[in-house]
Amino acid sequence: MALVSVKCPSCGSTNVVKFGKRPNGVQRYACRNEKCSRSAFQIDYKYRACEPGVKFRILEMAINGSGVRDISRVLHISADVVIETLKKRKMELASKSKLSTNP
């Protein structure tokens, strides 16, 4: 049996316990560090679009002129996820600009 050392992605603490499983079967973990802002996390992601940093990379590639199909091919995620991420970002920017222009 292999023992895997799991660290919290937020604080780096090894004081981590198993915290059940997601509906898709992926193991969840809970950080026991009281000062940590994250309560539960997972190490392995079944869907690549859920991995940390993917949304940022989608936006970065779109700003640099990559198309939706190109982004989905490079990041190995569906085009629907790319479109949805870009739409949400557009709505966030629109709502921020409305808030800043109103006195």
Residue frames as qw, qx, qy, qz and C-alpha x, y, z in Angstrom:
[[0.000, 0.889, 0.457, 0.000, 0.00, 0.00, 0.00],
 [0.428, 0.316, 0.001, 0.847, 1.37, 3.39, -0.98],
 [0.229, -0.749, -0.425, 0.454, 1.04, 6.39, 1.29],
 [0.337, 0.586, 0.258, 0.690, 0.57, 9.71, -0.49],
 [0.266, -0.401, -0.346, 0.805, 1.38, 12.95, 1.30],
 [0.113, 0.748, 0.522, 0.393, -1.42, 15.45, 0.64],
 [0.262, -0.218, -0.212, 0.916, -0.85, 19.19, 1.12],
 [0.187, 0.797, 0.476, -0.320, -3.46, 21.90, 1.26],
 [0.515, 0.499, 0.310, 0.624, -3.22, 24.05, -1.91],
 [0.096, -0.930, -0.145, -0.324, -3.96, 27.25, 0.06],
 [0.411, -0.855, 0.287, -0.134, -1.70, 27.04, 3.10],
 [0.507, 0.532, -0.671, 0.098, 0.59, 24.10, 2.29],
 [0.503, -0.419, 0.614, -0.440, -0.23, 22.31, 5.56],
 [0.390, 0.131, -0.896, -0.170, -0.02, 18.52, 5.70],
 [0.217, 0.129, 0.767, -0.590, -2.65, 18.41, 8.47],
 [0.516, 0.141, -0.381, -0.754, -5.25, 17.07, 6.04],
 [0.437, 0.050, 0.859, -0.261, -7.97, 14.41, 6.43],
 [0.003, -0.236, -0.821, -0.520, -10.24, 12.64, 3.97],
 [0.267, 0.248, 0.318, -0.875, -13.57, 14.43, 3.60],
 [0.663, 0.430, 0.515, -0.333, -15.80, 12.10, 1.59],
 [0.393, 0.053, 0.680, 0.617, -16.17, 11.74, -2.16],
 [0.307, 0.303, -0.161, -0.888, -17.73, 13.88, -4.86],
 [0.790, 0.292, 0.325, -0.429, -20.72, 12.46, -6.77],
 [0.705, 0.598, -0.348, -0.153, -18.36, 11.61, -9.65],
 [0.969, -0.125, -0.149, 0.155, -16.20, 9.48, -7.33],
 [0.466, 0.558, -0.337, 0.598, -13.24, 11.84, -6.75],
 [0.607, -0.419, -0.504, 0.449, -11.81, 11.90, -3.21],
 [0.064, -0.878, -0.021, -0.474, -12.22, 15.17, -1.26],
 [0.607, -0.081, -0.482, 0.627, -9.92, 16.37, 1.52],
 [0.277, -0.920, -0.204, -0.188, -10.34, 18.84, 4.38],
 [0.403, 0.467, -0.411, 0.671, -7.61, 21.08, 5.78],
 [0.606, -0.597, -0.496, 0.175, -7.38, 21.01, 9.57],
 [0.388, 0.021, -0.166, 0.906, -5.30, 24.20, 9.83],
 [0.042, -0.738, -0.567, 0.363, -7.46, 26.76, 11.66],
 [0.063, -0.652, 0.113, 0.747, -5.86, 29.71, 9.86],
 [0.212, 0.036, 0.762, 0.611, -6.50, 28.25, 6.39],
 [0.407, 0.267, 0.024, -0.873, -9.23, 29.89, 4.30],
 [0.589, 0.148, -0.629, -0.485, -10.05, 26.70, 2.43],
 [0.686, -0.259, 0.506, -0.454, -12.15, 24.04, 4.13],
 [0.828, 0.112, 0.549, 0.013, -12.38, 21.31, 1.46],
 [0.283, 0.689, -0.486, -0.457, -10.46, 20.58, -1.74],
 [0.954, 0.137, 0.267, -0.005, -9.64, 17.78, -4.13],
 [0.409, -0.523, 0.560, 0.495, -6.36, 16.71, -5.70],
 [0.234, 0.047, 0.807, 0.540, -7.46, 14.97, -8.90],
 [0.457, 0.420, 0.132, -0.773, -10.04, 16.48, -11.21],
 [0.603, 0.279, 0.739, 0.106, -12.08, 14.30, -13.52],
 [0.426, 0.817, 0.343, 0.182, -12.96, 17.23, -15.77],
 [0.591, 0.073, 0.006, 0.803, -10.05, 19.40, -16.94],
 [0.009, -0.680, -0.226, -0.697, -12.20, 22.55, -17.00],
 [0.604, -0.760, -0.199, -0.136, -12.50, 22.39, -13.20],
 [0.768, -0.097, -0.189, 0.604, -8.74, 22.44, -12.59],
 [0.240, -0.847, -0.100, 0.464, -7.33, 25.58, -10.95],
 [0.232, -0.529, 0.394, 0.715, -6.05, 28.11, -13.48],
 [0.378, 0.310, 0.760, 0.427, -7.96, 26.89, -16.53],
 [0.142, 0.881, 0.448, -0.060, -10.39, 29.84, -16.54],
 [0.190, -0.830, 0.204, 0.483, -7.46, 32.28, -16.40],
 [0.385, -0.214, 0.699, 0.563, -5.74, 30.49, -19.29],
 [0.339, 0.613, 0.684, 0.202, -8.95, 30.68, -21.35],
 [0.038, 0.961, 0.183, -0.203, -9.11, 34.44, -20.86],
 [0.338, -0.655, 0.435, 0.518, -5.40, 34.85, -21.53],
 [0.424, 0.071, 0.754, 0.496, -5.59, 32.92, -24.80],
 [0.257, 0.779, 0.564, 0.092, -8.70, 34.84, -25.92],
 [0.100, -0.924, 0.037, 0.367, -6.97, 38.17, -25.27],
 [0.322, -0.494, 0.611, 0.528, -4.02, 36.98, -27.37],
 [0.454, 0.434, -0.372, -0.684, -6.31, 36.28, -30.31],
 [0.026, -0.047, 0.993, 0.107, -6.95, 32.54, -30.10],
 [0.555, -0.161, -0.386, -0.720, -10.35, 31.33, -31.26],
 [0.747, -0.292, 0.318, -0.506, -12.79, 29.25, -29.25],
 [0.981, 0.149, -0.098, -0.070, -12.00, 26.02, -31.10],
 [0.533, 0.546, -0.497, 0.414, -8.27, 26.62, -30.80],
 [0.279, -0.524, 0.532, -0.603, -8.54, 27.20, -27.04],
 [0.883, -0.159, 0.221, -0.383, -10.64, 24.08, -26.54],
 [0.902, 0.330, -0.262, 0.094, -8.19, 21.98, -28.57],
 [0.343, 0.571, -0.544, 0.510, -5.09, 23.23, -26.72],
 [0.313, -0.402, 0.566, -0.648, -6.57, 22.96, -23.21],
 [0.270, -0.070, -0.956, -0.092, -8.45, 19.68, -23.91],
 [0.212, 0.356, 0.641, -0.646, -11.80, 21.04, -22.80],
 [0.338, 0.592, 0.706, 0.195, -15.09, 21.50, -24.65],
 [0.161, 0.335, 0.245, 0.895, -15.85, 24.57, -26.72],
 [0.389, -0.723, -0.464, -0.332, -19.01, 25.07, -24.65],
 [0.624, -0.590, -0.254, 0.445, -16.90, 25.62, -21.51],
 [0.419, -0.019, 0.140, 0.897, -14.76, 28.19, -23.35],
 [0.083, -0.526, -0.420, -0.734, -17.81, 30.08, -24.60],
 [0.529, -0.721, -0.442, -0.069, -19.50, 30.00, -21.18],
 [0.606, -0.421, -0.157, 0.657, -16.35, 31.31, -19.47],
 [0.260, 0.129, 0.229, 0.929, -16.00, 34.16, -21.94],
 [0.258, -0.636, -0.482, -0.544, -19.70, 35.08, -21.61],
 [0.590, -0.681, -0.380, 0.209, -19.47, 35.15, -17.81],
 [0.516, -0.248, -0.012, 0.820, -16.38, 37.33, -17.97],
 [0.078, 0.372, 0.368, 0.849, -18.12, 39.72, -20.36],
 [0.419, -0.717, -0.464, -0.309, -21.13, 40.00, -18.03],
 [0.624, -0.541, -0.269, 0.496, -18.83, 40.62, -15.02],
 [0.371, -0.039, 0.130, 0.919, -17.06, 43.44, -16.84],
 [0.118, -0.527, -0.459, -0.705, -20.37, 44.95, -17.98],
 [0.523, -0.729, -0.439, -0.039, -21.79, 44.94, -14.45],
 [0.578, -0.406, -0.135, 0.695, -18.61, 46.52, -13.04],
 [0.224, 0.170, 0.257, 0.925, -18.70, 49.29, -15.65],
 [0.294, -0.662, -0.488, -0.487, -22.37, 50.02, -14.84],
 [0.603, -0.660, -0.359, 0.268, -21.55, 50.27, -11.14],
 [0.512, -0.262, 0.008, 0.818, -18.64, 52.63, -11.73],
 [0.106, 0.319, 0.366, 0.868, -20.58, 54.98, -14.06],
 [0.368, -0.728, -0.505, -0.282, -23.59, 55.41, -11.78],
 [0.069, 0.564, -0.360, 0.740, -23.16, 58.24, -9.24]]
